[in-house]
Amino acid sequence: MYARDNAAGASTGQQLPADELVEAAGTALRMLADPTRLRIVWLLRETEMDVAGLAAATGAARPAVSQHLAKLRLAGLLRMRREGRRAIYTVRGGHVRRLIEEVVSAAEHHLTGAPDHD
């Protein structure tokens, strides 16, 4: 980025989000940058699953899935509830659900050459 780019953006009167928000958003996006974590969140966007189900669906080892789930929870992307000894996971709400659907849709448009939506 060039200095003049900053000056041009500043003149529009638009404010940057608070540093804390930018850091939290960056953490969430870094968590989704891993293909296995992206698959996990995709699967959990409309249903609840446990570690065994996620491992079977993604083809990843159970210990790896558990580690991914812990990171996704720490980033605030997933919720967990207990059902006896089982931990059941799901996405943390509509924002995460829409984010994952939009990023996959954007990738599909990029790969297929489909026009972007406005």
Secondary structure, DSSP 8 states (H G I E B T S, - for coil): --HHHHHHHHTTT-----HHHHHHHHHHHHHHTSHHHHHHHHHHTSS-B-HHHHHHHHT--HHHHHHHHHHHHHTT-EEEEEETTEEEEEESSHHHHHHHHHHHHHHHHHHHT-----
